Amino acid sequence: MLFLGCLLAACGPGAGTAPAAASRPQAVDLASSAAAPAHAAAPEPEAGAAVPVTRADPWWGEPLAPVTLVVWGDYECPFTSRHMATLEQLKHAYGPDRLRVVWKHFPLPFHKNAHPAHVAAETVFRLGGAEAFWRFHERAFADQRSLAPESFEAWAAEAGVDRAAFRASFERQQHAAKIDQDLRAGRDVGVSGTPSTLINGVFVSGAQPIDRLRPILDEQLRAAEDLRRSGVPRERIYATLSEQNKARAPAPPPRPAVEDTTVWKVPVDGSPIRGNPNALVTLVMFFDLQCPFSRKVAPTIDDLLKKYGDELRVVFKHRPLPFHLRAEPAAELALEAKAQRGDAAFWKAYELLREGPLEDADLAAHARSLGLDVARAQKAVAARRHAARIDRDLRLADDLEANGTPHFFINGRRLVGAQRAEKFEALIEAQLEGARALVAEGTPRAKLYDALQKGAKAGNPPERILAPAPTRDNPGKGAKPGAPVTIQMFADFQSPFCKRVQPTLDEIIAAYPGKVRVVFRHLPLAIHTLAPLAAEASVEAFRQKGEAGFWAMAQRLWEDQSENGLGRAALERHAAAIGLDVAKLRDALDARAHRAAVEADQKLAERLDITGTPSFAINDYFLSGAQGTPRFRRLVDLALGPRVPPTPESLHGASKPATTQATPAQPAQPPGGTSLMGAKHLVVMYAGSRLAPQHVVRTRDDARALAEEALKKAQRGARFEDLVAEYSDEPGSAARGGDLGKFRKGAMVPEFEQALEKVAVGSLSGVVETAFGFHIILRTQ
């Protein structure tokens, strides 16, 4: 929570706490200045026995820097992201001659996208070296919502790594062993949550503020200088200090992991079953036949079936991921095998399809080997004859947030990823004990799974978003304005994912004739330097030739997303090709005539907490990324059905209630005390203020001026909620009108609370400055 005195600062069991001053997650710029020195540097520092560091670890700074900071982190952990922002400040404060930063992988098991992200990062390091690694590392933390193989490949290319080489290495998991090594090394030194940091062997748990880290670094600098004066060579400094510090203050012993005991409602629903239909344990697996992680775990599942015999059944659910283009045709063939020859043929197809390529010729060969009617099978695949079954599984996966593959539910208990056999066995054994007890009490085995599923937790509802309706100034296609469903697409002409999703949108428009309109919103990302001017060129095309002109320009912009296709000369070339007045386009671009139109969409995206492209508001349903047709169909169908009002917790960007961590949207309620206060607020942030999002680049003086402007409008009677939407930089604030709810004295930072106590209920404060920026506060209780 923005103003709480203390919040959880690390992911995982045993994580320490840190004051509310800890920074908001943001990208770290470790690649922006000094890169890791060349491997030929000499002499080399000794690795050290306490916290070993070698050239196999990515690092920034001089190898012989007197202080080495080793951080074990998780790419999906928000606290690691927060910590990396603090390390960036340390990097600039101490410089590469005095500080070396070393990265170690520690993906946590409950972060389903973390392990693949770490494998991808390690792959980039091996193929591109330290500089490429830190670029990828920065990108991963900047966009934690997009941790998926298609993103990894794009980020690797942005970091300078060859796409084909990355894809080949990543799919074969060539460097996954390094992640396991780092996990073991972390556990050896007491790491149980992320981030965990050792500064010359001094253990620090959690995302601590810079003021807690500086004294440790300063002390270690003095200790290193003392060693140098006593004659210890520079290459021995790290090894000596890390061993001494670890001996003096060892890391706390790891606490046992907190087990997630949620039982999820996962219906069998006619899916293919392997094993005894009346087994005591049901293992439901969401599987992608092209996914290397799914393929990797398949032999483990085979072994489990052999080990447990009639006590285990496996249920197959289809989860073809959109970036695995051959996964859905493979799923169609497997289902066609079931349709022609029954469940046994489905499982034979599964065994064939999880190995090797999946091109049309391969599928035809598999159909022949399965004894299918090959022509009929080919027609079934081409016509997507079994799409309804696949879509049903995909909808269930979405509800259960089974976003990656493989994903398992063992009698409803979740297990994520290509885990070792021991993980499965531990959960199966625990479920066997409970199942046997139910059978002993009289539950028939045929009804056992239903009994176990009684009271299970249903999946989460789709994410919602309260986006304002577009106007005629927003170009669209498909149905006419006012159609039953409007898909507002926030997109970037330099993003390969925006380009990739266009055929899917066209397919949706065709599938719902007269019912779906797609509207374009501009969101050129900061990393795409060619995108802003391309966006302005598309606005000019719209002004000159309407929607037809806009989409003609958009198509050309997406065809070639390099400098050759999006540079200034290319924009004029595209304009001529689609029949625009090139002189008018040139004048518009020179004058930046359409910059305000593009920035208006960017500000809307900021208010809605949309940070990546493509993102979609499908009426009031939210979808992120270049998803497949089934994901769009599901939300379009919901939008066409009876309207279900969104709940506050379902809103995109709104903080969710938590039991262990306070959030910006809902202050934690400290125990004790009876005097409650309530308030709404807006906060104008500036570059360097705490929790400021990356896009906030204004100065402190500019932020104060904006806050004073907002105060004047409020004093003249403007609706406070409208001012929050216009001025506040706090993510998710607009969706709740800046409402902080009710809270007890002591929940807020002192400056905020003192100002609040001075105003009456229903009255406004003046401009109040805290470390987070400049606030206007409306007291509500």
N, C-alpha and C positions, 0 to 999 in steps of 0.2 A: 504494500500500500504506500502511496506517495508520501503520506505524512506520519506513518506509524513509527514509533521509536525503535522498533526492532522487527526484522522479518527474516524468514528463512533464506539463506544465501547459498545453498548448495543442493544439488540433486542427489538423492540416494540416501541409504541408511547411514546414520552416524554423522550427518552433515551438521556443521556448526551454524551459528547465527551471526548476522551482521546488522549494523545499524541501518536505518532507513536511508541513509545517505548513499548507499551503494548505487552504482550507476545503472541506468536502463540498458538492456541489451542493445548493442550496436556493433557495427563492423570494426574490426581492428585493422590498422593500416601497417601491418608489419612488413609489407612488401614495398612501402612507399619510400623508405630511405635506405639505410644500410642493409644490404642483403647479406646472407651468410657468406663468409669468406671462401675463396676457392679451396678445393681439397688439398692443394699443394702447399698450403700454409704450414710453416714449421717454426718452432717445435710444436708438437701436439700436446694438449693437456692429457693428463692421466684420467682414465674413466672414473676411477674411484670405486670402492667396494660398497660404500653405504648406499649411494644413489647413483648407480652407473649411468654415464652418458657417453655415447660413442657417435661416430660419424653416421651411423644408421638412423640417428634421430634428427629430425629437422630442427635447425636452430637459427636464431638471429643473433648477431653480435660477434665480437671477436672471440675466437676459441680460448684465448688466455685472459679473458676479462676476469677481474678478481671476484665477481659475484655471478653465480649461475643460478637461475631461477628455472626449476623444472616444474611444468604444470601438466597434471593429468586432467584431461577434459573430455567432454562429450558434445558432439556437434548439434545434438538436439536439446541440450540442456540450456535453459535460459540464463541460469546463473553462471555457467561457463562463458556464455556470450557477454554477460555483464562484466565478468572478470577480465576478459580479453580487452575490453575498453579501458579498464584500469591499467592493465599491463602496457597498453599503448602510451598512457601518460607517463608511466615509469620509464619506458623506452626513451621518450623524448627528454625526460628529466635527467637521466643518468648517461645516456648515449652508449654506443656499441663498445667503446673502450673499457667501460666499467661494468656493463651488464650484458650477460648472455641469457637469452630466453630459449628454452628447449621444450618441445612439444612431445607429449606421450599420449597415446590413445587409451581412452577408458569409456567405451560405449556401454551405457547402462542397459540392462535387459528389458526394462519397461519402456524404453525409447525405441519404438519399432523401426524407425528409419535411421537410427544412429550407426549401427554396425556397417551397413552398406556405405554410408557416408564416410566412415573412417577407412574402409577399404579403398574407396575412390581417392581420398586424400593421399593415402600411402602410395597408390598407383601413380598419382601425379608427381609425388616426390621422387619416386624411382625413375620415372620417365623424363621429368623436366628439371629435377634438382630443387634446391631450397627456395629459390626465387619463385618458381612456378608453384611450389607448395603453398607459400604464404599468400599468394594471390588467390589460389583456390580456397584456402582456409578463410580468408577474409570474406569471400563471396558466400561461402556456406553459412557463416554466422550472420551475414547481412540478410539472408533469405532462408531462415530456418523452416519456413512453411513449405519450401519447395525441395526438400531432401528426397530426390527420386533419381533413378538412373539417367533419365533424359536430361535432368538439370546437371548432373555430374559431368556428363559428356560435354555439354555446352560450356560449363565453367572450366573444364580442363582445356578446351580449345581456347577460351579467353585467356587462360594462363600461359598459353603458348605450347601446349602439348598436342601432338598429332591426334586427331579424333579417332582414326582407325586403330592406331596403336593403343590408345587408351581403351577403346571398346574391347579389343581383343584381350588385353590383359585383365581388365575388370571382369569380363564375363567368365574368364577362366580362374578368377580369384587368385591370381599368381602371388599377390603380396598380402593375403589375409593372415598369414602366419605372424606377421609383425604385430598385428592388433592383439593376438593372443599373447605374444611375448610381453607387450606393454601391460596388458591386464595382469599377468602374473607378476611382473616387476612392481606394479602398483600395489598389489595386495601384499607383496613382500615388505613394502615400506609403510603399510598401514592405510593405504587408500581404500575407502569404501564408498565414497560419493564424489560428485564433481561440482565445482573444481576442487582439486587438492594440489597444493603447491609446496615445494620444498626449496627454500632459499639457502643455498649452501648447506642443505641438510636440515634446516629448521622447518618444521612442519607447520603449515597454515591451512586450515580447513575453510572452505567456502569462499564466496565472492566478497572479500573484505575491502573496505574503502582504502584509498591510497594512503590516508593518514595512519592506518594500521600497518601498512607494509613499509613505508619509508624508514621508520626506526630500525626495522630488521635489516634492511639493505645498508643503512648507514653503519650499523654495528658490524656487519660483515665486511664492509669496506675497511673499517678500522682494523678488524682482525686480520684481514688479508695483508694490510700494510705492515702489521706487526710481524707476520710470518716472513714477509720479504726482508725486513730488517734483520731478522734472526738467521737469514741465509737460506730459507726454503726457496727453491727455484719456482718460477712462475707456473711451470707445467704441473707442479705438485700442489698448488694452492687449493684448487677445488677438491681434490681427493682428500687432502688433510682436513680442511674445514668441514666438509660434509661428514667425514667419519667422526670428528670431534663433536659436532653438533648433534648428530644422531645419537651418540652415546650419552650426551648430557640430557637431551630432551627427546626421547623416542616418540614416534607418532602414537596416538591412542590406538588401542587394539580395535579392529573392526567390529562393529556390532552386527548381530545377525540380520540378514535381509528381512525387511518387512514384506510379508507374503501377501499378494493380492488374492483374496479369497472370493472375489465376486464370481457368482455363477450366472452366466449369460444365457438368455433364451435363444437357442440355436435349433430350429426345427429341422428334422430330416427331410420332410417335404418331397418325397419321391426321388431323392438323389440316389445315385449309384452307391451300393453298399458292398463291402468286401468283408467277409468273416461271418460269424454267427449273428443272425438278425436279433437274437435274444441275449446278446452278450451283456456282461455286467458293466462294461465300460464302452462308451461311444466316443470315438475320436473323429471329429469333423475337421477336415482340412480344406482350406481355401488355397487353390493351387493354380499356377500359371505354367502351362506346358513348355513355354519358352524361357522361363525364368531360371537363371543358373542356380539361384539359391533353392528354388523348389526342386530342381533336378538333383542338387547336392544331397538333400535330405531324404529323397525317395527311398534309397536302400535302407535307411534307418527305419522307416515305416514298415518296409517289408520284413525286417528283422523283428520288429515288435509284434507283428502278426504271427510270426513263427513262434516267438517266445511265449505269448499269452494265449495262443490257440483260441478256444471257444469263449474265452473271457473278454475278448476285444473285437470290436468291429470298427471299420474305417468307413466314413461317409465322405464322398468327394463332392466339393463345391467348386464351381468354376470362378476364377478371378483373373481373367486375361487382362493384363495391364495395357493401357493404351499405347505405350511406347514399344511394346513387343508386338510388332505388326502381324506376326504369324501365329500368335497365341490363340486368337479367336478362331481362325480357320481350323487349327488343330483341335480346339474344343468342339467345333462343329463335327469334325470327323469322328471323334470319340463318341459323341452322342448319336451320330448316325449308325455307328457300330452297335450301340445299345439298341437302337430302334430296329435294326435288321436282325441281330442275332442275340440280343439279351445282355444281361449284366456281365456275364463272363467275357463276352466280346469287348465290352467297354473296358474292362480291366486289362485285357490283352492289348487293346489300342493304347491305353495309358502307358503300358510298359514300353511300347514301341515309340510313342510320341515324345517321351521324356528323354530320349537319346537322339542326338544328331540333328541335322537341319530339318526344316518344316516347310520347304517350298512346295509348290503344287505337285511337282513330279514326285517328291518324297511322300506326300499324302496319298497320291495314287498308288505308289508302290506298297504303302502300308495297307491300303484298302484291299489290294490283291492278296497280300499275305494273310489278311484276316478272313479271307473267303467272302468278302462283301461283293455286292453288285457294284462294280467300280463306277459305271456310268451314273447310276443312281446316287452313289456317294458323292461324286463330283458335283452333281446338280444340287445336292443338299448343301454342300459347303458353299457353292457359289450363291445360292439363294438364301443363305442364312436360315435354313429351315428350322433350326433349333434355337433361334435367337431368344425366344420367349423364356426358355429354360435358363439360358446363360444370363439374361437380363434379371431374372428372378434371383439368381445367386448373387449377382452384382449388387442388387438392391439390399439384400441381406448383409452383404459385406460392408456396404456403406453404413447401414444402420449400426453395425457392430464396430465400426471404425477399423475394420480389417483392411487397411489401406495398402499394405504391402504383402508380398508373398515370399515364402509360405506363411500361413497363419493358421493356428490350430485352436480348437476348443475341445477339451477332454472332460466329458460329462459337464460341459458348460464352462469349465475353467480355461482361461486364456493362456496360450503359450505362443510366443512370437518368434519366427525366424527358423533358420536351419540349425536347430539346437543339437547338442550331443545326445546320445541314447540315454545317458543317465538322467537328463532333465525330464525326458518323457517318462522314464521308468518310475522316477520318484512321484510324479503326479498320478500315474496309473495305479501305482501301489496304494496311494492314499485313497483313490477313488474306489478301488476294489474293496477296501475295508468297509467303507460306508455302504456300498452297494450290497455286500453280503449281509450286512446288518438289516437292511430293508427287506431283503428276501427272507431272512430268518423271521422277520416280523409278519410275513404273510403277503408281501407285495409280489405278484406274479412277475417272472422275468420278462414276459412279453410286454408288461406295462411299466417296467422299471425306469426306462429313460423318461417317460412322461412324468412319473412320480418325482424323479430327480429335477425335472425342469419346472415343477410347480413352484411358483414364487420366484423363478429366475428373473434376472433383470433384462428387460427389453432393450433393444438398441436405442441409441440416441437419435433424436429427430434431426432432420436436415438443418443446416445453418441458415439463418435468416439475415436479411439486410434491409434497412429502410432507406432506399435510394429515391431521391426525387424523380418524378416523371421527366422524361426528355421533352424537349421542345422541337419546333420545326427547324431550329438552328443546328440540330444534331442529325447528321446523315444516317439514313437507315435503308434497309432492304427487306424484301419479303412482303408480309401483309401491310395494309395501310396503317397510318397512325391511328392509335386507339384500338389496336387489335387486342384480343383477349390476353395474349402473352407478349410482353416486350422483353427482349434479352438485351440489356445494356452491356456492351463489351468494352472493358477498359484495356486498351491495346497499345502496342509499340511497334512501329514499322521495322525496327531493327531486331526484334525478338523472333528467333526461329520458332518458338512455341506458338506465337500469335499467327504466324504463317501456317503452321501445321494444323491449327484448329479450324481454318476456314472451310475446308471441304465438309467437316462435321456440321458446321452451322448451316451450310447449304443443304445438307441432307435433312436436317431438322426442319428447315423451312419447307422442303418438299414433302416431308412426312405429315405436316400439319397445314395443309393449304388454307390460306386465308386467316390463319389463327396466330401465327408467330411473326413478329417483326424483330429484326436485329438492328440495334442502334449502336453507332460507334462513339466511344468516348476516348479522348487522347490521354495516354499516360506514358510519355517517353521517359524511360528510366535513366538515371544519372550515368549509369555505366555505358549507355548507348549514345555516344556523342553525336552520331549522325541523325538520331531519331527526331530531335526537336524541329530542325528545319524541314525534315521530310513531313512532319505533322502539319507545319504551316503551309507547305506546298499542297497538301491534300485539302486543307481548308480553302485555299484559293481555287482549286479545281471544283470544289462544291459551290463556291460563290459564282463561278463562271458557268458551270454546266449542270448544277444540281446534283442529285444523288447519283445519276449515271456517271457524271464526271468524277465524283469522289471515288466510287468503287473502281472505275477504270484506272484512276491514279493509284489507288491502294493496291490493286493487283500488280501493277508494274513495280511498285515499291517493294512488294514482298518477293518478287521474282529474283532479285539480286540484292542481298542485304549487305553487300560490301561497299566500299568507297565508290566503286565503279557504278553501283546501282543507286546509291543514296547521297552521293556527293552533290555539290551545287550544280556542276555541269550536267550530271545525270538528271536532276530534277527538271532542268530546262528541256532536256532531251525528251523526257517523259511527257512534259506538257505539250510539246510540239506533236508527239506521236498520237495523243488523244484529242488533238484539235483545240487546245487552249490558246488564248492570246498570250504568247510567250513574253511579250513586252510587259503586259500587266502582271504576269507572275513574277517577272524579274523585279519590277517596282515593289510589289508586295513583300517579297523576300528581303529586299534591301531595306525597306522601311519597317520590317518586322510587324507588318500590319495585322497579322493574325496571331501574334504571340499571346495576346490577352485571351483569345478564344481557347487556345491550347492550355494556358495556365488556369483558366476557369475549370476545365475538366480535371486538371491535376489537383486543384484545391478541393474539388468535390471528392476525389479519390482519397485525399488526405483526411478529410472529415469522416469518410466511411471506413478508415483504417485499411484501405486497399494499398498494398505495397508492391505487388508483383503483377506481371502480365503473362498471359491473359487472365483477367478476372471477370466474373459475370454476375450481374443482378438479373435474375429471371423472375420478373415481377418482384416479390420480396424474398426470393430464395437466393442464396449465395453459392457460387461455385468458383473454385480457384484452379487454374491450370488448364492445359490442353487435354481435357478429358475426352473419353470416348463417347460415342453416340448414346449408349445406355444411360450414362450419368445425366446427360442433357434430357433424354426422354423422360426419365423419372421425375425431374424437377418441372419440366413442362407439363406433365400429367398432373402433378400436384397443383401447379398454378392454374390449370384449367378446371380443377375440381372445386368443391366447396372451400371457401377461404377459412383457413385456420389462423387465428391471430398469433403472431409470434410472441413468445415469452421473453422476458429480459435476458435469461441465461442462454437463449438460442440465438441471440443477435451476434452477428459477426463483429468482432472488435470489442464486445462487452466482456468485462472480466467475469469469470465464473466464480461462484462461491467456493471457498477452499477451507479445509480444516486445519491446514498447517501453514498457510501463507496468506497474508493479507494482500489485497489487490487494490489498484488505483480506484476502481469503481465502487468498492464496498469496504469501508474500514472494518477491520476486525473489532469485535466487541470485547474489550478487556474485562476480566472478571472483577466483580466488586464495584461499589459505587452506584449511585442511583441518579445522579444529575446528568441528564442527556442533553446534548446540543444537536442541532441540525443545520446544514448549510448547503447551498449551491455555490459553485465557484467557476470562474474561468481563469486559465493561466496562460500568459504569453511568455514563451520560452525564448532563449537565445543560444547561440553557439557557445557551448561550455557550461550551460546550466545543467543541473542534474536531471537525468532522465530525458533530456532533449532528444527527439528523434533526429536521425541523420540529416533529414532534409531541412532542418531548422538551421539557417546560416546567418540570420540577422544578428546585429550587434546588441549589446545590453542596452544602449541608449535607444536604439530603434524599438526594442521590446517594450521599454518603459513608455515611449511615445504612443505605441499601439494600445497599451493598457489604459493610458490616460484618455485616448480617443474612445475606447470602449466604455469607460466610466462616464464620460460626458453623454454618450448615447443612452446609457442606462438611467442617468439622472433626468434625461428628457423624456423618459417613459418607454423606451424600447423594451420589447420582451426579452427577459434575461436569457431564455432558451435560445432565442435567435442570435443573441450576442455570443453565446457559447459556441454555436455552430460556426459563426463567422470568425471568432478570434481565438478560441482556445486551442492550444497545441497538445493537450492531453489526449492520447489515443482512446477512443471509445466514449469520450465525454459528450460529444454531440448527441449520441443515441439516447443518453439519459438526461439531457438538458443540464449537465454539470452537477447533478444531484449527488451529494456524498452520503445521503441517508442520515441516520442518527448515530451519534458516537459519544463516548464519555470523555470527560476532561482527561487530558494526557495522551489522547490518541493522535493528536496532530502535532506538527512541529511547533515550537513555542511562538514564533513570529505570527503564524497563522492563527493560533488559538488566542493569543493576546489581542489581536485585531478583532476577532470574532466576539470576544467578551465585551468589547467596547460599544457594540452596536445592538440595537433593539431588534426583536423578532420582526421580520418584514422589512428591515432596513439594510442599506448597502454600506459596505466599508469604503474606505478610500483605496488607493493603489497600495497593495501590501507586497513587499519583497521578501521572498524566501530563497533558499538555494536553488529552487526549482524554476524561478522566474518571478513574474509580476502578476499578482492575483487581484481579481475583483470578487468580493465575497457577498453573498446575499444570505442573511441569517433566516432560517426557516423554523427553528425551535430554540 
